Every structure is written in C-alpha cells, then in structure tokens.
C-alpha cells in the first residue's frame, strides 16, 4: 500500500509553487485580476503576454495560479498565457460542492470563454493532468495540445477500499500534519527544503473540504477515468524520475496521439518546474516550438 500511495501522490496530487516568497511573485506581479462567472460563483484568473497562441495553465491539488510564476517570464513573449485558480483554490470562490474533475474542467472552459480564448494549449501538473484531459473530453475543438507535467493520463487502478484508505487521511482532524508528512515524500532531492516549505504552506491555506472533495473527485469509484484514449492533437509529457513512468507507460502515452513528445528532467522530484525551473522551461519551450504552439 505504501508504494501505491507514493505512486498516486507523485502522479496526481499536490500543487505547484513558485520560487519567490509570495503568491504575487515575479511572474504575475501586477497582473490585472479577472473573474469568470461559473454558475453562481466566480473563478479567478490572470492573463500575461500576447500573441496568436494561447497557453492555459492548470495547477494541481490545493494549489493556486501563482504556482506557475516561474513559467511566465519564459513564455510571455511567445504566447498569451492564462493562469487559473481552480474553484475552491486561490482567489476563486470556494463553494461547498462536489469537486470532481469534470467540475474543474467546466470551470476551465468558462475561463476560456471569459478570456475570449477559442483554442488553447492546456498545461496541467499532477491533478491538473486529469483536469485538462476532461476538458478535452468535454470540448476537444477548444484544445490545441495537451501538456502533462508529472501527472498520470489515466486513473490509477485500485480497489474502492484502497481509494478510501488513501483519501481518509484528509478527512481526519489532524489532516494538516498528515499532509505535511505526505508532502515530505514528494521532495527526495536534497536542497529543495525551501520549495517544500512554500508548497506545504500554500497547500494548507486551501480549506479542508476542498482538499477532501478534490481527492474524492479523483479517486472515487463513481468518477470516470480521465484516460483520453485517443487524441487528435499533440501530446507533450514532461516527467520527473519515478518508477511509475516506466516503458509500459511511455508506450501507452505514445499510443494516444500521432504527435507525442515524451521528455524527462533529471535530478528533481515531483516539483520539477520549481526545483530546476530553467531546465524545465527550456524543455517546455522546445517541445511547444516543435508543434508550432508558440511564436518563434
């Protein structure tokens, strides 16, 4: 069970964090806030850069849009960037509702509508990967490409009992301490303690009911697999070293689309875009350029 928990965590959990010391760090400092109407709630987002291409960034479990700050300087001259606080996260409204992957996907589409984005490359990290996969399921014509950053493109196989055991820690009164302990397993590389502390601090700002709801939305047996099965758009995969990203998974990813770029960044944990942002950004830019998804 321990290895299963690590696999699930590395594939689908946790939020992104920038290397600065606050949410409004170098990437989005001074950006004008926008709010898309989503039912009776509002979804917060910011827009950076300009150009004929648009990239939408989707953060992960308990995250916020500021966690993509390190990617903004590398891309804002090459595309229009839309960074989203998913419902329940960051500055978005936090209703008591079912935080399913389809719910999040609908919010992403509402932000795209509000931002006048007809079609975009979707970048998701960890839980953001199932979210962007469900966006593609709901509206494939709105997607130019999918970029999966250290997140699984298909739902992990486990029994209902295993899923409940994994999610249960976030129901407990001491969920904060259990979250801290769990986070520690995501930072195997020495020297990343500052990033770890920032990530843990911001994750724990997310309400417990949102954290729990998102976990249940990923792993509950009554929720659909987010496996896209077949893509008519390019797929870019960028992973950290992890046993779950084995040859079988690589073959699976290559079978999803006729245009697949499968990359990895060495010497990092789950938070590759934070631990080595320069290397990660160079890898991302190169892959996007290969499929003409950004300006030269």
C-alpha positions in Angstrom: 0.0 0.0 0.0 2.9 2.4 0.8 4.2 2.2 -2.8 0.7 2.7 -4.1 0.3 5.8 -2.0 3.6 7.2 -3.3 2.6 6.4 -6.9 -0.8 8.1 -6.5 0.8 11.1 -4.9 3.5 11.6 -7.4 1.1 11.2 -10.3 -1.9 13.2 -9.4 -1.5 15.3 -6.3 0.0 18.4 -4.9 0.1 21.9 -6.2 2.7 23.9 -8.0 4.8 26.6 -6.2 6.9 29.5 -7.5 10.4 30.0 -6.2 9.6 33.5 -4.8 8.3 34.0 -1.3 4.7 35.0 -2.1 2.0 34.3 -4.5 2.3 37.6 -6.3 6.0 36.9 -7.3 7.9 37.9 -10.4 5.7 36.0 -12.9 2.3 37.5 -12.1 3.2 40.6 -10.0 1.0 43.5 -11.2 -1.2 41.4 -13.4 -4.8 42.5 -13.6 -7.2 40.1 -11.9 -10.1 38.7 -13.8 -13.1 36.7 -12.6 -15.2 34.4 -14.9 -18.7 33.7 -13.8 -19.2 30.0 -13.2 -22.8 29.3 -12.1 -23.3 31.5 -9.0 -19.5 31.5 -8.3 -16.5 33.3 -9.7 -13.3 31.8 -11.0 -10.2 33.9 -10.7 -7.6 34.1 -13.4 -4.9 36.4 -14.8 -3.6 37.0 -18.3 0.1 37.6 -19.2 1.8 38.0 -22.6 0.3 38.3 -26.0 0.4 36.7 -29.4 -1.5 34.4 -31.7 -1.1 31.3 -29.5 -2.7 30.8 -26.1 -1.5 28.6 -23.3 -3.8 27.8 -20.3 -2.1 26.7 -17.1 -4.0 24.5 -14.6 -2.5 24.0 -11.2 -2.9 20.9 -9.0 -4.4 19.7 -5.8 -4.7 22.5 -3.3 -2.7 24.9 -5.5 -3.2 28.3 -7.0 -2.2 30.2 -10.1 0.8 31.8 -8.6 2.5 28.4 -8.6 3.2 28.8 -12.3 5.1 32.1 -11.9 8.4 30.7 -12.9 7.0 29.8 -16.3 5.6 33.2 -17.2 8.9 35.0 -18.0 10.0 32.2 -20.3 6.8 32.2 -22.3 5.1 35.6 -22.1 6.9 36.9 -25.3 5.9 33.7 -27.2 2.2 33.3 -26.3 -0.8 34.7 -24.4 -0.8 33.0 -21.0 -3.9 32.3 -19.0 -3.3 31.2 -15.4 -6.3 29.9 -13.4 -7.2 29.5 -9.8 -9.5 26.4 -9.9 -12.7 26.7 -8.0 -12.1 26.3 -4.3 -8.5 27.4 -4.7 -6.5 30.7 -4.6 -8.8 33.7 -5.0 -11.6 31.8 -6.7 -14.9 31.2 -4.8 -15.0 28.2 -2.6 -18.5 26.7 -2.6 -19.4 23.5 -0.7 -19.9 21.3 -3.7 -18.5 18.2 -5.4 -15.0 19.0 -6.6 -14.9 16.5 -9.5 -12.5 16.6 -12.4 -15.4 17.4 -14.7 -16.4 20.3 -12.4 -12.9 21.7 -12.6 -12.9 21.1 -16.4 -16.1 23.1 -16.8 -14.5 26.0 -14.9 -11.5 26.0 -17.2 -13.8 26.2 -20.2 -15.7 29.1 -18.6 -12.4 31.0 -18.0 -11.5 30.4 -21.7 -14.9 31.8 -22.7 -14.5 34.8 -20.5 -11.0 35.4 -21.7 -12.1 35.1 -25.4 -9.9 32.1 -26.0 -11.2 29.9 -28.8 -8.5 27.3 -28.7 -5.5 26.8 -26.4 -2.7 24.5 -25.4 -3.6 23.2 -21.9 -0.7 22.6 -19.4 -1.5 20.7 -16.3 0.7 19.5 -13.4 -0.3 16.5 -11.3 -4.0 16.8 -10.6 -4.1 19.3 -13.4 -3.5 16.5 -15.9 -6.9 14.8 -15.2 -8.5 18.2 -15.4 -7.1 19.0 -18.8 -7.9 15.5 -20.0 -11.6 16.1 -19.0 -11.5 19.5 -20.8 -10.5 17.6 -23.9 -13.3 15.1 -23.3 -15.9 17.9 -23.0 -14.7 20.2 -25.8 -11.9 18.7 -28.0 -12.4 21.5 -30.5 -11.1 24.0 -27.9 -7.8 22.2 -27.3 -4.7 22.8 -29.5 -2.5 20.4 -27.4 -2.2 18.8 -24.0 0.9 19.1 -21.8 1.1 16.6 -18.9 3.6 17.6 -16.3 4.4 14.7 -13.9 0.8 13.7 -13.8 -0.9 10.5 -15.0 -3.0 10.5 -18.1 -5.2 7.7 -16.7 -6.8 6.9 -13.4 -4.6 4.7 -11.1 -6.0 1.2 -10.7 -7.0 0.5 -7.1 -10.0 -1.0 -5.3 -12.6 1.1 -3.6 -11.1 0.1 -0.2 -7.7 1.3 -1.3 -9.1 4.6 -2.6 -11.0 5.2 0.6 -7.9 4.4 2.7 -5.8 6.9 0.7 -8.4 9.7 0.9 -9.3 9.1 4.6 -6.2 11.0 5.9 -7.7 14.2 4.5 -11.0 13.6 6.5 -9.1 13.4 9.8 -8.9 16.3 12.3 -5.1 16.0 12.0 -5.1 16.2 8.2 -2.7 19.2 8.3 0.1 17.1 9.9 -0.7 14.2 7.6 -0.5 16.5 4.7 2.9 17.7 5.8 4.2 14.2 6.2 2.9 13.2 2.8 4.5 16.2 1.2 7.8 15.2 2.5 7.8 12.1 0.2 7.5 14.4 -2.8 10.9 16.1 -2.2 13.5 13.4 -2.4 16.3 15.7 -3.7 18.4 17.5 -1.0 18.4 21.2 -1.2 14.7 21.6 -2.0 13.6 22.3 1.6 12.7 25.9 0.9 10.4 24.9 -2.0 8.9 22.1 0.1 8.1 24.6 2.9 6.5 27.0 0.5 4.4 24.3 -1.1 3.2 22.9 2.2 2.3 26.4 3.5 0.2 27.3 0.5 -1.5 24.0 0.2 -2.6 24.2 3.8 -4.3 27.5 3.0 -6.9 25.5 1.0 -10.0 24.6 3.0 -10.1 21.0 4.2 -13.5 20.4 2.4 -11.9 21.4 -0.9 -8.8 19.3 -0.4 -11.0 16.3 0.5 -13.5 16.9 -2.2 -10.8 17.1 -4.9 -9.3 13.8 -3.6 -12.7 12.1 -3.8 -13.2 13.7 -7.2 -10.1 12.0 -8.5 -10.3 8.6 -6.9 -13.9 7.7 -6.0 -15.2 4.7 -7.9 -18.2 6.6 -9.2 -16.0 9.1 -11.0 -14.9 8.4 -14.6 -11.4 7.5 -15.8 -9.8 10.6 -17.4 -7.9 8.5 -19.9 -8.3 10.4 -23.2 -7.9 7.1 -25.2 -7.1 8.9 -28.4 -6.0 12.4 -29.1 -6.3 14.3 -32.4 -3.8 16.9 -31.0 -0.2 16.9 -30.0 0.6 15.4 -26.5 3.7 16.6 -24.6 4.7 14.7 -21.5 7.4 16.1 -19.1 8.1 13.9 -16.0 10.4 13.7 -13.1 12.2 10.4 -12.5 9.7 7.9 -11.0 9.3 4.2 -11.3 5.7 4.6 -12.4 6.9 6.3 -15.6 8.1 3.0 -17.0 8.4 1.7 -20.5 4.8 0.5 -20.4 3.5 3.9 -19.5 5.7 5.5 -22.2 4.3 3.2 -24.8 0.8 4.0 -23.6 1.4 7.7 -23.9 2.9 7.3 -27.4 -0.2 5.3 -28.4 -2.5 8.2 -27.5 -1.6 10.5 -30.4 0.3 10.5 -33.6 2.3 13.5 -32.3 3.9 12.8 -28.9 6.9 14.4 -27.3 8.0 12.5 -24.2 10.6 14.1 -22.0 12.0 14.0 -18.5 14.1 16.2 -16.3 16.7 14.5 -14.2 17.7 15.2 -10.6 14.3 16.5 -9.5 11.3 15.4 -7.5 7.6 15.9 -8.3 8.1 19.6 -8.4 10.4 19.7 -11.4 9.3 23.1 -12.6 10.4 24.6 -9.2 13.5 22.6 -8.5 15.0 23.2 -11.9 12.8 26.0 -13.5 15.4 27.0 -16.1 15.8 23.4 -17.4 12.1 22.7 -17.2 11.2 25.9 -19.1 13.8 25.1 -21.8 12.3 21.6 -22.2 8.8 23.0 -22.4 9.6 25.8 -24.9 11.4 23.3 -27.1 8.5 20.9 -27.1 5.9 23.6 -27.8 8.0 25.0 -30.6 8.2 21.6 -32.3 4.5 21.7 -32.8 4.2 25.4 -33.6 2.3 26.1 -30.4 4.3 29.3 -29.6 5.8 32.1 -31.6 9.5 31.8 -32.6 
